[in-house]
């Protein structure tokens, strides 16, 4: 392992730095005809490497909610299901209110 010597050296010298892992969670994902998706909805930390996956599932959840909405007026009630659908697709994601 090429990293093992460097890790052992850092630990022995107590030269290890920790970075807290936290993600921004907005108060809500939907407001009228506006829905936050991707990095705007989650702002993932680069430490988890989950940004693309979460954004892709956001788009999938949004598509599932809007597929049967045939008019602009139907979008508003359809979007109310977006956080619920997103929770089903990304169960470990921090929740918005």
N, C-alpha and C positions, 0 to 999 in steps of 0.2 A: 504494500500500500504506500503510494508516494506521499499521501497526506499524513500518515501516522506519525512520522518524526516531527513534522511541523506542529501538529496538534499536541503531542506530548510536550514539546518544547514550550509552547505557549501556556499550557496548564502548569508546568513546573515553575515557570517564571511569573505565574499569575497575571499573564498578559491577555486575558480573555475578556472580550467585551460582549455584553448581552444587549439585544435589541428587543423591546417588547413588541409583540405582534398584536395589532389592533386594526380594526376596519371601521371606517365611517359608516354609520347607518342613518339614513334620513328619517325624519319623523313619519313620512308616508311615501308610498311609491306612486300613488294615483291621486290626481286632483282634477276633477272634471274631465276634460279631454286630453289631459297631459299625463304621460306615464314615464317614469324614470327607468332606464334600462342600462345594462352594461356598467361601466365604471362610474357613471353618474348615480347609479342606484346602490352601488356597493363599495366603491373605492377600495379595492382589495390591496393589501400590502404586498409588495413584491416578494416578501419572504415566503408566502404560501404558494405562489405560482398558480393561482386559481383564476386569474382574470379572464382569460379567453373562454374557459369552460363555463364560468358563471355568465358571461355575456351571451354566449351561445344559447344557454338554457333560458336566459331572459327573453331572447328573441323567440324561442320555441313557446314559452309560456304566453307571451303576448299574442303570437299567432293563434294559439289554441283559444284564447279568449275572444279574439276578433273574427274568427273564421265565419261565424254565423251572423255577424253584425252587417246587415245589408245597407244601412244608411248611417249618416253621421250621427243622427240622434240615437241610434242603437249602440254607438261606441261607448257612451258614458256608462250605461249599466253593464255593458260587457267588460269594460275596464275594471270594474269593481271586483271581478273574479281574478284579476292578474296576481295580486299578492298571494291568494290562496293557491292558485296554480303554481306559482313560483315556489311556494313552500313545499309543494308535493315533489317538484323536480329537484330542488336544492334543499333538502331537509336540514342540513347542518348550518345553513347560512344564518347570520345574525338577523333578527327580525326587526322590521319597521313597525311602528305603532299602527 
